[in-house]
Amino acid sequence: VKSTTSLILTPYNGNQLKINGIRYPLPAAGVELPTTSLTSATTYNVYAFVSAVSVVTLEATVSAHATDTAAGNIGVEIKSGDASRTLVGQIRLNASVQFSAAVNQRFTLSWFNRRSRRGRSAFGADRSTTSSTFVQMNTDAERMEWLTWGTEPDMLGWQGYEYGTINTTLFARLYVDGAEASPGWAERMTAESQPFGIGLYAVILSSEGYHYLDLYGRNSSGGSTAAWSSDVGGGFQAVLSPG
């Protein structure tokens, strides 16, 4: 459960959590992780450990996780090299050093209670270019950002309007982490503005953790102006892998 300044691990479908081969109960109120000592724009794995007699505590660290192979704890996802820590989630702090689960910043993942999540982010204004080569159309603040375990594909898309000179061909592509992630879409302008969209496209990311989505565009001549607007209800659209 996420709140602005704290994250709480609560019981769900039972209250037992296995740590280093022993099952410990979670209190009904859950176990809280504050933002204290955490840094903005940083991705953390969250682990549960026992700090005192049967007292479950949370720790956020950049340390990687691994599947335990030790007898009594086989198959439990742990902090790599440290079976006293059991993985329970993944988080990232926003620029205000707060936890976020907003549709444009899906920065809270559960290891156990996974579910698909909707992502969305819109342009704050029309974005234009005269470039004949692909350039980023949205600002960094308008991109969609999310975390993933990297085990299932993310469905990514964009919808809105395009503007340009009649008989000019406009091109657009989705980029993830600054790299091309979808085929190029092209449309010849038959009017000064018309609907435009990139249907949900399955992208299998090679790594877990933080990712971001941008729209890149260009036009056929380089001399005229091409513009994209997400308008009302448009923008980046996504069905994100469970987490």
Disulfide bonds with the S-S distance in Angstrom:
none
